[in-house]
Amino acid sequence: MQANKLIAICPLEALQKVSYLSRPIVFKKQPCSALVFCFDGQVYSYVNHCMHMHRPLNGEQDAIFDDSGRYLRCSMHGFVFEPTTGECQSPVCLGQHLQTLRLQVVDGIVYFAEKHLQLPDCP
C-alpha cells in the first residue's frame, strides 16, 4: 500500500452511534482485526490483539470497554488499557502498548492511513 492511499472504514457519524467497530485487516502481512472507536470526541484504532495472551480484546464478550467506560478491557483476563494511547494499566504488562493504527477523517469519512495495512482478499 502506498503511503498516500487511504482505506475507507465508515462515516464518522456511524462510528459515533456504536461503542466500536471491528474490521478484518492484514497488518504487516499478518491477518488480524482492527478496533475502531470514538472516545472523548476523537477517533482511535488499534490492532485487536492483547499482548498478554495474544487474544482479541473482544474475544470473550462483544465489548471493548470496562464497566466504567474509561478504559479498554481485554475480555479474556480483564487487562485494561488507556483508550487514547493503548498503554496497558495492568501490572503484568504495565507500560506495554496496543499497536496503534493511524486514521484520518476526511469529509466526514474515517479512513485507515497506515502504510502497513491492507484489507484481506475477498474469496
RAQUIHU-V645913 format. One line per field, one symbol per residue. phi: phi as a letter, one per 20 degrees, with the letter a starting at -180 (. if undefined). Layout:
# RAQUIHU-V645913
phi=???
This chain:
# RAQUIHU-V645913
phi=.ffeeddfdafggfffecfacdcfbcdlmdfacdecbdblnddcbcfebfffclcfgefdbebcdfffmecfcfffcnfdcffecmffdegfdgnfcfffdfccdclndecfcdfedceffef
